[in-house]
Amino acid sequence: MGARTCFYPTRLHVELFKLRSMKVLNIVLFLLLSAFTSVHAQSIPLVYDKENTGSHFPTPILPELSKLPDVNLLPNPFMWSDGSGCIAGFNDWSRRRAEIGHEIQHYEIGEKPTVAPENLRAKLENDTLSVIITINGAQLTLKASITYPEGNGPFPAIIGIGKGSGSLPPELFTQRDIAQITFDFTQVMAHTQQRGKEPINKLYPEHTEMGAYAAWPWGISRIIDGLEIVKDESRIDLKHLAVSGCSFAGKMALFAGAFDERIALTIAQEPGGGGAAAWRVSETLGEVETLGRTSHAWFKESMFMFKDKNVVKLPFDHHELCAMIAPRALLVLGNPDYKWLADESGYISCQAARKVWEHFDIADRMGFSFIAGHGHCILPQSQYPEVEAFIDKFLLGKDVNTTVMKAPLFEKVDYSRWIDW
């Protein structure tokens, strides 16, 4: 696999060098570098107009279990899959995130099928979007109700899983004139699927191994396709779309954001194991949602060959699932009161994932908040400010502070021992 360590000089390194030597030249160099990185960060897109900008890159080598090396710490998100070295900069990120995406689909969730434009139709009637997908003569229709603010728009929108705002308080969006789009995931696959017998299998009968976290994000992407088709009448601002859900739907939101680059903001609420939490770390925490304990319906059956001690053979982990959302915005919300969620693992994974945003000098686009003292999937008042800030900045374009790294119960956790890159 080659060396796993890559060193990237950051502005922090330059500043430390400046403090050691106050020579004028060093100060000038620091200021020039700061100016350059600031301009560079401003040039990095907040969202894209394609589902997958890296679809043209080749599939990396995907070894079978017996040929995968043990990687005991969190894998390096900057390193090419073949171990030949690390990405040189942001221009390489699209290809690297495509590699991670291939690995996750191959080993964990199954293929998320692509759909050609000619296989799609959409219409908007009585504020309900209907998307008709036709594959090889088979047809599936997805419907999503849209709740609009008053006015002509176009309006930013949140795609809420199960309800218009997911499990987030709807007033956070209604007070800001943000439309709410409800995604009914059962139209694609049931919560506990019967393999090969779900609605999506009408289109893809050969994809019987598909996990729900390939199927459900596929459905969310088709809703976005439909919005693009009816864009002249939908009153939706397609450059400012968010997705959110909680618990199993928090995982769903995370996978949806990772695998569709048209989503500007992902808010993953209490996603637990199989979401933001890293499988490797969770394996060390006791009675939490580990790879071996999660739902078989949500993932490929073959993923479970990585359970228990074999978890170290996974060529990726979920800090890289989170990192696939970069350079777009991600907010992860946790609830340490519920041990099953493995939030200590989620905290470590978020700290590791955030290194990607930090490296590209866009750390304000990734935040996390692990706050106890409230019910499952009930946003406490103490977490309102960070959610409001991310909504204001990434859906409304306001200049607000989105530096959020809250985890008071995990302040003494040494997350750095999981990172050797």
Disulfide bonds with the S-S distance in Angstrom:
Cys6-Cys86 1.39
Cys246-Cys377 2.15
